[in-house]
Amino acid sequence: MGLPEQVGAPLAGRERGARSTISDRAPRRVRTTCARSPSPARNSPSAAEVDRSRDFTRRCSSPEGRGEDMKIGIIGAGNIGGNLTRRLTALGHDVSVANSRGPETLASLAEETGATPVTVGEAARGAEIVVVTVPLKAVPDLPSGLLDGAAAGVAVIDTGNYYPRQRDGRIAAIEDDGLTESRWTERHLGHPVVKAFNGTFAQDILDRPLPAGDPGRMALPVAGDDEAAKRKVRELIDALGFDTVDAGGIDDSWRQQPGTPVYGLRDGVEAVTKALTEASPKRTPEFRG
């Protein structure tokens, strides 16, 4: 989370009053027996800090809980994309990472993590999970057929947020037609998405993982229409050291967008569930174009 991320757009027509399908039932838990992860500095992590985060990952993610290592594509190498690259490679996943400036600009991140720098068009090739973590205004510029070479049943994570005043400009389909930001992104990608990490501080991905069952473990809301994809994403987040709360479908994802109670919340399952139920579909002025 960099900018004060995106706010929830109201649902169109009869969906405005739709009941939430929020559930706090978590997916299969990773069994771990380790202590709190070390806390790197608040700026870019040093090599020593990354090593400590990797050590936590190795100790706090059991092979039986993780399942088979996956091929994962990350599109966008900013704060969220960079730290997910660090953690997911430490978990043993085969990570390809891309940005808009080309793979040659990712040499340092690749050397640090062992991830493979690729072009945006190559990032999803063979991937079981693809993370799209680019500014919302850049989504229409992503290559057509971006996911054509992905593995069957690929889960696509959308971390994006709509900042009409700060970055993205006014998007009529969101402002006037009532689309949630992730529904808008989904239509551009031509593939269902799972909304996650959009209200997570990027540094928390390194600083705050905890083993399952720890009373201080943070929970992240996860929304999506494809239940199999959502389950896969929740299991991945669990392996990263965080609980999850099912925040409903993509048309419910306004509940976790900028300006809502859960946005930026550092708390557990109970508090996150409560915050989701208290959200309003009416965007605050700060997040209206």
Secondary structure, 3 states (H helix, E strand, C coil): CCCCCCCCCCCCHHHHHCCCCCECCCCCCCCCCCCCCCCCCCCCCCHHHHHHHHHHHHHHCCHHHHCCCCEEEEECCCHHHHHHHHHHHHCCCEEEEECCCCHHHHHHHHHHHCCEECCHHHCCCCCCEEEECCCHHHHHHCCCCCCCCCCCCCEEEECCCCCHHHHHCCCHHHHCCCCCHHHHHHHHHCCCCEECCCCCCCCHHHHCCCCCCCCCCCEEEEEECCHHHHHHHHHHHHHHCCEEEECCCHHHHHHHCCCCCCCCCCCCHHHHHHHHHCCCCCCCHHHCC
